[in-house]
């Protein structure tokens, strides 16, 4: 996946996480970038890059146990 496309996907996911948790985007980025879900997302072999933003958010929320 191209870096720019992945970068935009990360931004959308962080914005969705901020909305879901009622936090600011900066905090959401911090949570996201320090998650196992993010580690999987940046690994093209995991296949997570091909999933929808909603699917990734669901995994991230499950990981956070929120």
C-alpha positions in Angstrom: 0.0 0.0 0.0 1.4 3.4 -0.8 2.6 5.5 2.1 0.2 8.4 1.4 -2.8 6.1 1.3 -1.8 4.4 4.5 -1.1 7.8 6.1 -4.6 9.0 5.2 -6.1 5.7 6.6 -4.2 6.2 9.9 -5.7 9.8 10.1 -9.2 8.6 9.5 -8.8 5.8 12.1 -7.5 8.3 14.7 -10.4 10.7 14.0 -12.9 7.9 14.3 -11.2 6.7 17.6 -11.4 10.3 19.0 -15.1 10.5 18.2 -15.8 7.0 19.6 -13.9 7.7 22.9 -14.8 11.4 23.2 -11.1 12.5 23.3 -9.1 14.9 21.2 -7.4 13.7 18.1 -3.9 14.1 19.5 -4.6 11.7 22.3 -6.3 9.3 19.9 -3.2 9.3 17.7 -1.0 8.5 20.8 -3.3 5.6 21.7 -3.4 4.3 18.1 0.4 4.6 17.5 1.1 2.7 20.6 -1.3 -0.1 20.0 -0.8 -3.7 18.7 -3.4 -2.9 16.0 -1.1 -0.2 14.6 1.8 -2.6 14.6 -0.3 -4.9 12.5 -1.5 -2.1 10.2 2.0 -1.0 9.2 3.0 -4.6 8.5 1.8 -5.4 4.9 2.0 -9.1 5.6 -0.8 -8.9 8.2 -3.4 -8.0 5.6 -4.9 -5.4 8.0 -4.2 -2.7 5.5 -6.9 -4.2 3.2 -9.6 -4.1 5.9 -12.1 -1.3 6.2 -11.6 1.6 8.7 -14.6 0.4 10.7 -13.1 -3.1 11.0 -9.8 -1.7 12.2 -11.6 0.5 14.7 -13.5 -2.5 16.0 -10.2 -4.4 16.5 -8.6 -1.4 18.2 -11.6 -0.9 20.6 -11.5 -4.6 21.4 -7.7 -4.3 22.1 -8.3 -1.3 24.4 -11.2 -3.2 26.1 -13.3 0.0 26.2 
